[in-house]
């Protein structure tokens, strides 16, 4: 999951190996349910095409069972400037889907006896504060309590593992190790650094030699900010009305929590390998490290979602049914929070969501200037900032350089397509703006007071 998304919602978050193209079947039995491949494709289209029209989605979706692909659907443009459409061969940034690979690499080293779940962090980094009490298992399960980096320069710069460890060591911890849980990109940065120290290889080299090459994942790799080739999806942000915003620059990703790129077919290979215990004993783990265990409608699954500036990604594995879902999107929008349950509804029966209907009303510069400023709360340490540029209100958290455009939907009410968030400004008895109530479609709300 992307760092910007954690800053925004940290308060409420707590194919065979050859990837045979064109392989499909008319129907496939899933448990006691039969799924028709053509009907499935039609359902995916009915669900996703309205989001494409709203400019909230552009990408590729794959659904498979076992060694058979049920449907692969391609939507929108991978590169709008060059009129290049999305294809199943297009590579996308994976964001937090990368954690499933980092966790796998760690477990592989554990199975080899090179690392142990109860090894303290100080075993690898003796100078790390409280490192005697932080274990590898706590890093894997987001229970280490290590602090969060709020460093805008790290959204541009590609820092090495030693520098990242040094910075995390200085970040104030959230809680004592093992005394809570909080989704942590920084914990997975530390795992990547452990992988490098123990293996004597770079994080990228270890993954290539131990995962990508054995599985013949030929279109998967590691990047920081610059793409190593041209056949990739360009990232966009859902913007004003049905427009999209281009990124001012590519967000630098961190090894461990979010630096991988891939295609839907390579991720299909990965899902099958995980389910078959090919490279490590995934089924023997007491918790699926790097994933989330879910049960939305009586069918247990593991899944992971990810978000970097301009990209969202999701993949899911239904182990019992051997069903695999991959969803890659190069428009960052609030659809991100809806995809897991929506795809299950499409697959097993149910009603998926539709794009929000947020009608824009005219906004004067004066009305926008009234609400501009910084807002904060004791419950979250990073202030929410609103600023006016070119007659448009934008928001961002802390010093994050990526801005979210908002549209005015009513007096003191605004909507951001980038996360399907609503922002209602609160006035005091004298009519001055005193705070803002933020709500997100994925759940949760936050009331913030205006700073002097």
C-alpha positions in Angstrom: 0.0 0.0 0.0 1.3 3.4 -0.9 2.7 5.8 1.7 0.4 8.6 0.6 -2.6 6.3 1.2 -1.3 5.5 4.7 -0.9 9.2 5.4 -4.5 9.7 4.3 -6.2 6.7 5.9 -3.7 5.6 8.5 -6.2 6.6 11.1 -8.9 4.2 9.9 -6.8 1.4 8.4 -5.8 0.0 11.4 -2.0 -19.3 -16.9 0.4 -22.0 -16.6 4.0 -21.0 -16.1 4.2 -20.1 -19.8 1.1 -17.9 -19.3 -0.6 -19.4 -22.3 -2.4 -16.5 -24.0 -5.8 -17.2 -25.4 -6.4 -20.2 -23.1 -10.0 -20.2 -21.9 -13.0 -22.4 -21.3 -16.7 -21.9 -21.7 -17.5 -22.9 -18.1 -15.8 -24.1 -15.0 -17.2 -25.7 -11.9 -16.4 -23.7 -8.7 -17.5 -25.8 -5.7 -21.2 -26.4 -6.4 -21.4 -23.4 -8.7 -20.8 -23.4 -12.4 -19.4 -20.3 -13.9 -19.7 -19.6 -17.6 -16.6 -17.8 -18.9 -18.4 -15.6 -21.5 -21.0 -14.7 -18.9 -18.2 -13.8 -16.4 -16.6 -11.5 -19.0 -20.0 -9.8 -19.6 -20.3 -9.3 -15.8 -16.9 -7.8 -15.6 -17.7 -5.5 -18.4 -21.0 -4.4 -16.8 -19.2 -3.7 -13.6 -16.0 -2.0 -14.8 -17.1 -0.1 -18.0 -19.0 2.6 -16.0 -15.8 3.1 -13.9 -13.8 3.4 -17.2 -16.3 6.0 -18.4 -16.0 7.9 -15.2 -12.2 7.8 -15.5 -11.9 5.9 -12.3 -10.4 2.8 -13.8 -8.1 1.8 -16.6 -6.2 -1.5 -16.6 -6.5 -5.3 -16.8 -8.5 -7.8 -14.8 -7.9 -11.6 -14.8 -10.0 -14.4 -13.3 -8.8 -18.0 -13.3 -9.4 -21.3 -11.7 -6.6 -23.9 -11.5 -4.7 -23.9 -14.7 -7.5 -22.4 -16.7 -8.1 -18.7 -17.3 -11.8 -17.9 -17.2 -11.5 -14.3 -18.3 -9.0 -11.6 -19.0 -10.4 -8.1 -19.7 -8.5 -5.0 -20.9 -9.8 -1.5 -20.4 -8.8 2.0 -21.1 -5.4 3.4 -21.9 -2.0 2.5 -20.5 -0.6 5.7 -21.9 -2.9 8.5 -22.8 -0.3 10.8 -24.3 0.7 8.1 -26.8 -2.7 6.5 -27.3 -1.4 3.1 -26.1 -4.2 0.9 -24.8 -4.1 -1.4 -21.8 -3.1 -5.0 -22.6 -2.5 -8.1 -20.6 1.2 -7.7 -21.5 1.3 -4.2 -19.9 3.3 -3.9 -16.7 1.8 -2.1 -13.7 3.3 -1.0 -10.4 2.2 -3.3 -7.6 2.6 -1.2 -4.5 1.8 -3.4 -1.5 1.3 -6.5 -3.5 5.1 -6.5 -3.2 4.8 -7.4 0.5 3.7 -10.9 -0.5 7.0 -11.4 -2.2 9.0 -9.9 0.7 7.2 -12.1 3.2 7.8 -15.1 0.9 11.5 -14.3 0.7 11.7 -14.0 4.5 9.9 -17.3 5.0 12.2 -19.0 2.5 15.2 -17.9 4.5 13.5 -19.1 7.7 12.9 -22.5 6.1 16.6 -22.7 5.2 17.6 -21.9 8.8 19.2 -18.6 8.0 16.6 -16.5 9.8 14.2 -17.4 12.7 10.8 -15.9 13.5 12.0 -14.9 17.0 15.3 -13.4 15.9 15.5 -9.9 17.4 16.0 -6.9 15.1 19.2 -6.2 17.0 20.7 -9.4 15.7 20.8 -7.7 12.3 21.0 -4.0 13.3 22.6 -3.8 16.7 22.1 0.0 17.0 18.4 0.0 16.3 16.4 1.4 19.3 14.6 -1.3 21.2 15.9 -3.8 18.6 16.2 -6.5 21.3 12.5 -6.6 21.7 11.4 -6.4 18.0 11.2 -9.8 16.3 11.2 -10.8 12.7 7.7 -12.2 13.2 6.4 -8.9 14.5 7.8 -7.2 11.4 5.9 -9.7 9.3 2.7 -9.4 11.2 2.7 -5.5 11.5 3.1 -5.8 15.3 6.5 -4.3 15.7 5.4 -0.7 16.5 8.2 0.9 14.5 7.6 4.5 13.5 6.3 5.9 10.3 8.4 8.1 8.0 6.9 11.4 6.9 9.7 12.4 4.6 8.7 14.1 1.3 12.2 13.6 -0.1 11.8 9.9 0.1 8.9 10.2 -2.4 11.5 11.4 -4.9 14.8 9.9 -3.8 15.8 6.3 -4.1 17.5 5.7 -0.8 19.5 2.6 -0.1 18.7 0.1 2.6 21.2 1.4 5.1 19.8 4.9 4.8 16.2 3.7 5.2 17.1 1.7 8.3 18.8 4.7 9.8 15.8 6.9 9.2 13.3 4.4 10.5 15.4 4.0 13.7 14.9 7.7 14.3 11.1 7.7 13.8 9.1 7.7 17.1 7.5 4.2 17.7 3.8 3.8 17.8 3.7 1.3 20.6 5.8 -1.3 22.4 6.7 -4.3 20.2 3.9 -6.9 20.3 1.5 -4.6 22.2 -0.5 -3.6 19.2 -0.8 -3.8 15.5 -0.6 -1.1 12.8 -0.1 -1.6 9.1 3.6 -0.8 8.5 5.5 -0.2 5.3 8.5 0.6 7.4 8.4 -2.9 9.0 8.7 -4.4 5.5 11.6 -2.1 4.6 13.4 -3.6 7.6 12.6 -7.1 6.3 14.1 -6.3 2.9 17.2 -5.0 4.6 17.4 -8.3 6.6 17.0 -10.3 3.4 20.0 -8.4 1.9 22.2 -8.8 5.0 21.5 -12.5 5.4 21.6 -13.5 1.7 24.6 -11.3 0.7 22.5 -10.2 -2.3 20.5 -7.1 -3.2 16.8 -7.4 -2.5 16.2 -7.4 -6.3 18.8 -10.1 -7.0 17.4 -12.4 -4.3 13.9 -12.1 -5.7 15.0 -12.8 -9.2 17.1 -15.8 -8.3 14.7 -17.4 -5.8 11.2 -16.4 -7.1 11.0 -14.8 -10.6 13.4 -17.1 -12.4 12.3 -20.4 -10.9 8.6 -19.5 -11.7 9.5 -18.0 -15.1 7.9 -14.7 -14.2 9.6 -12.9 -17.1 7.8 -9.6 -16.8 8.2 -9.0 -13.0 10.9 -6.9 -11.4 12.0 -4.2 -9.0 12.1 -0.5 -9.7 12.3 2.7 -7.6 10.9 5.5 -9.8 12.1 5.1 -13.4 10.7 2.4 -15.6 13.3 0.1 -17.2 11.3 -0.3 -20.4 8.5 1.3 -22.4 5.7 -1.2 -22.2 4.3 0.0 -19.0 1.2 1.7 -17.7 1.5 5.4 -17.0 0.0 6.4 -13.6 -2.9 8.9 -13.3 -5.0 10.3 -10.5 -8.8 10.7 -10.7 -9.4 14.4 -10.9 -12.0 17.0 -11.5 -15.3 15.7 -12.8 -14.4 12.8 -15.1 -10.9 14.1 -15.9 -7.6 12.6 -14.7 -4.5 14.4 -13.3 -1.1 13.5 -14.6 1.6 12.9 -12.0 4.2 15.6 -11.5 6.8 12.8 -11.1 6.8 9.1 -10.4 6.7 8.3 -6.7 9.8 6.5 -5.5 8.9 3.1 -4.0 10.7 1.4 -1.2 12.1 -2.1 -1.3 10.1 -4.4 0.9 6.7 -2.8 0.9 6.2 -1.6 -2.6 8.8 -1.6 -5.3 7.7 -4.4 -7.7 6.0 -4.2 -11.1 4.4 -7.1 -13.0 1.6 -8.2 -15.4 -1.6 -10.0 -14.7 -0.3 -13.2 -16.2 2.9 -13.2 -14.0 0.8 -12.6 -10.9 -1.4 -15.5 -11.9 1.7 -17.7 -11.9 2.6 -16.3 -8.5 -0.9 -17.0 -7.1 -0.8 -20.6 -8.3 2.7 -21.1 -6.9 1.7 -19.8 -3.5 -1.4 -22.0 -3.4 0.7 -25.1 -4.4 3.5 -24.4 -1.8 5.9 -24.5 -4.7 8.7 -22.3 -3.2 7.8 -22.3 0.5 5.2 -23.8 2.7 2.6 -21.1 2.6 -0.2 -23.4 3.8 1.8 -24.3 6.9 2.0 -20.6 8.1 -0.1 -19.8 11.2 -0.9 -16.5 9.4 -0.4 -15.6 5.7 2.4 -13.1 6.2 2.3 -10.3 3.6 -1.4 -11.0 2.9 -4.8 -10.4 4.6 -7.1 -13.3 5.6 -10.7 -12.4 4.7 -14.2 -14.0 4.5 -16.7 -11.7 2.9 -19.5 -14.1 2.1 -18.7 -17.5 3.5 -15.8 -18.2 1.2 -12.4 -17.9 2.9 -9.7 -16.2 0.9 -6.4 -14.4 1.3 -5.8 -11.1 -0.6 -3.6 -8.1 -0.8 -4.2 -4.6 -2.2 -1.7 -1.9 -3.0 -1.6 1.8 -3.9 1.1 4.1 -5.1 0.6 7.5 -6.6 -1.2 6.8 -9.9 -1.7 3.1 -9.4 -3.8 0.6 -7.5 -3.6 -3.2 -7.5 -5.4 -6.1 -6.0 -5.0 -9.9 -6.1 -6.9 -12.6 -4.3 -6.6 -16.4 -3.7 -9.4 -18.7 -2.8 -7.4 -21.7 -1.8 -10.2 -24.3 -1.6 -11.7 -23.4 -5.0 -8.3 -22.6 -6.5 -9.7 -19.4 -7.8 -7.3 -16.5 -8.6 -8.1 -12.9 -9.2 -5.8 -10.1 -10.4 -6.8 -6.5 -10.8 -4.3 -3.8 -12.0 -5.3 -0.2 -12.4 -3.3 2.9 -13.6 -5.8 5.5 -12.3 -5.7 6.1 -8.6 -9.3 6.5 -7.4 -11.7 5.5 -4.7 -12.6 2.4 -6.6 -9.5 1.0 -4.8 -11.5 0.4 -1.6 -14.4 -1.3 -3.3 -12.6 -3.8 -5.6 -12.2 -6.8 -3.1 -15.9 -7.1 -2.3 -17.0 -6.1 -5.8 -15.0 -8.8 -7.5 -16.4 -11.4 -5.2 -19.9 -10.2 -6.0 -19.1 -10.5 -9.8 -17.7 -14.0 -9.4 -20.1 -15.6 -6.9 -23.3 -13.6 -7.3 -24.2 -10.3 -5.8 -24.4 -6.6 -6.7 -21.1 -4.8 -7.2 -20.8 -1.0 -6.7 -21.3 1.8 -9.2 -19.3 5.0 -9.6 -20.4 7.8 -7.2 -22.5 10.5 -8.6 -21.0 13.7 -7.3 -22.4 16.7 -9.1 -20.2 19.8 -9.1 -21.6 23.2 -8.3 -19.8 26.5 -9.2 -17.3 27.7 -6.6 -15.9 31.2 -6.3 -12.3 31.9 -5.4 -13.5 33.6 -2.2 -15.5 30.5 -1.1 -12.4 28.3 -1.7 -10.1 30.7 0.1 -12.4 30.6 3.2 -11.7 26.9 3.7 -8.0 26.9 2.7 -5.6 26.1 5.5 -4.3 23.4 7.8 -6.5 21.1 10.0 -5.3 18.7 12.6 -6.4 16.3 15.3 -4.8 14.7 18.4 -5.7 11.3 16.9 -3.4 11.7 13.9 -0.1 13.5 13.9 0.0 14.7 10.3 -2.1 17.8 9.4 -4.6 17.8 6.5 -3.9 20.8 4.3 -6.2 22.5 1.7 -4.9 25.0 -0.8 -6.3 26.9 -3.8 -4.6 26.7 -7.2 -6.0 27.9 -10.5 -9.5 28.2 -9.0 -9.5 24.7 -7.7 -9.3 23.4 -4.1 -6.6 20.7 -3.5 -5.8 18.6 -0.4 -2.8 16.8 0.8 -1.5 15.5 4.1 1.6 16.9 5.8 4.3 17.7 3.3 3.3 15.1 0.7 3.8 16.8 -2.6 1.0 15.0 -4.5 -2.2 17.1 -4.5 -5.8 15.8 -4.6 -8.3 17.9 -6.5 -11.7 18.4 -5.0 -15.0 19.5 -6.5 -17.5 21.6 -4.7 -20.8 19.7 -4.3 -22.6 22.1 -2.0 -22.0 24.9 0.5 -18.9 23.9 2.5 -19.0 20.4 0.9 -16.4 18.9 -1.3 -15.7 15.6 -3.0 -12.4 13.9 -4.0 -12.5 11.2 -6.7 -9.0 10.1 -5.8 -10.3 8.4 -2.7 -14.1 8.9 -2.9 -13.7 11.1 0.1 -16.2 13.8 1.3 -15.0 16.9 3.2 -17.6 19.0 5.0 -16.3 22.2 6.6 -17.7 23.2 10.0 -18.4 26.8 11.0 -18.4 28.3 14.5 -21.2 30.4 15.9 -19.6 33.5 14.2 -19.7 31.8 10.8 -16.0 31.2 10.5 -14.6 27.9 9.3 -13.4 26.1 12.4 -13.0 22.5 11.3 -13.6 19.8 8.7 -15.3 16.4 8.9 -13.6 13.9 6.5 -15.3 10.7 5.5 -14.2 7.9 3.1 -16.2 5.3 1.3 -14.0 2.6 2.5 -15.1 3.3 6.1 -14.2 5.7 8.8 -14.3 9.4 9.4 -12.1 12.0 11.0 -13.0 15.4 12.5 -10.1 17.9 12.4 -9.9 21.4 13.9 -8.5 24.3 11.9 -5.0 25.4 13.0 -4.5 29.1 13.8 
